[in-house]
Amino acid sequence: TDANRTLWCWGRGGSDGTLGNDGDLDNDGFYNDRNAPTQEEGNYTDWATAEAGQRASTFGIRDDGTDRTLWSFGEGVDGTTSGDQPVQEGTDTDWSIITLGAWEFCGIRDDGTDQTLWCFGNNKHGQLGNNDDGSVSFGAIAQIGTGTTWTDIELGTGYGCGVLDNDLYCWGRNHDNELGLGDDLSGFASCQVHGGTAFYAQDCWEPELVDGDETWTAVVSGVGQSCGINSDDEMYCWGENKYGQVGIDDADTTSPTPTKIEVSM
């Protein structure tokens, strides 16, 4: 309920306090696994959202009705605090949306007027969208671009996609057309060959416009593919499709641009 928004975790305890519940350590120095939901140790009741990364870190936003602050537990990532209990990261009080990749983090901050995008962490493929490929620590987190109308953001593996002013943008690694920009990226200013081999394909170091024709409302990203929803509640997917995960009824055929998903009833 709004008055009691608690956070519960379960699964592998690991060595980094991944579950945030200050569990006992075994003889090998690992926290006990939890095979049932266990409340985080702080027993906070104002969690707005939380997300576990592909590694051993969890980030969440706590909203006390006035401030929306950023908290984390588990393995520290590029300057964040490691530990088995939630700790506040930084002093900003306007976080609204967060997303984690493997070793990277992005979030939207909403001050009531502007919705801006902020990222930090690993940046090997330009997945932070800051026109660079050097990692960024949490202490140096900075706004990505100048857009002030971001409404959704999602990190995949080495790349990200987001909705800015109802347009769809993607950036970072493009090994499997996961950016949805098509087969030829030569026309995109921030896209470049990374590593010099076909395997690495091209990376894009800044958000590039994928589709400005549809009115986009949401996007979700995975290992090498993404899907988005428009204002008509229609779903489009793109990227790697070895197992048919793009949903275009043609496994092994990569979808280089957003393809509408048709459902037969």
Secondary structure, 3 states (H helix, E strand, C coil): CCCCECCEEEECCCCCCCCCCCCCECCCCCECCEEEEEECCCCCCEEEEEEECCCCEEEEEEECCCCEEEEEEECCCCCCCCEEEEEECCCCCEEEEEEECCCEEEEEEECCCCEEEEEEECCCCCCCCCCCCCCECHHHCEECCCCCEEEEEEECCCEEEEEECCEEEEEEEECCCCCCCCCCCCCCCCEEECCCCCCCCEEEEEEEEEECCCCEEEEEECCCEEEEEECCCCEEEEECCCCCCCCCCCCCCCEEEEEECCCCC
